[in-house]
């Protein structure tokens, strides 16, 4: 696959994920948040399952199948995924698609901060100003004028912590196991089962409600989870990291666009300023380290040429 084709595929992923926020809101007309999350991720697991089975057989043929201890790692990913998705879904019962899209993206600056705290990996200096900028943008987006943020915004902000932890760990686990589809299918299955168990204890699940929300559940499960996550894995095998990060962060813009077109979301001047600030900070925290690395490389090349 050419780099340009991979970038186009990742752009499609960003569109899918952005549009899925609308499906998540529409689905709440028939089912409650945990039920929606559970069914959605079980559908995603069903979509990825054939790829995971083929990958498992290929690994087994070479005697490299995942070890029993890897099951705990995948289960951990599933729990983090469940908490992130469930908190986000609960928040979307009382906030807008636009707010949810931008506030979810707070996981981007959180990832290097958590890497520093957990893995002792020192973050690039750009993390600090962009994190402060994201906090400022969140304040503007969530109700700076009234000083009374929507409760749903708080739930979505909390979900970004679990998304960040998931992003921090999923790459390391998938790389160690060398089985991205097995990891994806396993975590979707854990997420879906725990969500439905939790829903059974706290929500009322009816067939009529599931039928009413079936189209939204199908879109969020099959298209967003199954196709979107799988396409991300494929695209990022061929795309440059900088390209992938910037293109996927466009999910926030598409969430706002679909919220405007399909849900009638409207932002005041404060909200628009908050969205813009968050988006600028997200792109900056991804580009700054790469820009500095490029300058250092160019400087070393110039020095070497001068030495000749």
Secondary structure, DSSP 8 states (H G I E B T S, - for coil): --HHHHHHHHHHHHHHHHHHHHHHHHGGGTS-HHHHHHHHHHHHHHHHHHHHHHHHHHHHHTT----HHHHHHHHHHHHHHHHHHHHHHHHTTSS-HHHHHHHHTTHHHHHHHHHHHHS-----THHHHHHHHHHHHHHHHTTTTTT---HHHHHHHHHHHHHHHHHHHHHHHHHHHT-HHHHHHHHHHHHHHHHHHHHHHHS---HHHHHHTHHHHHIIIIIIIIIIHHHHHHHTTTS-HHHHHHHHHTHHHHHHHHHHHHH-----HHHHHHHHHHHHHHHHHHHHHHHHHHHHHHHHHHHHHHH-
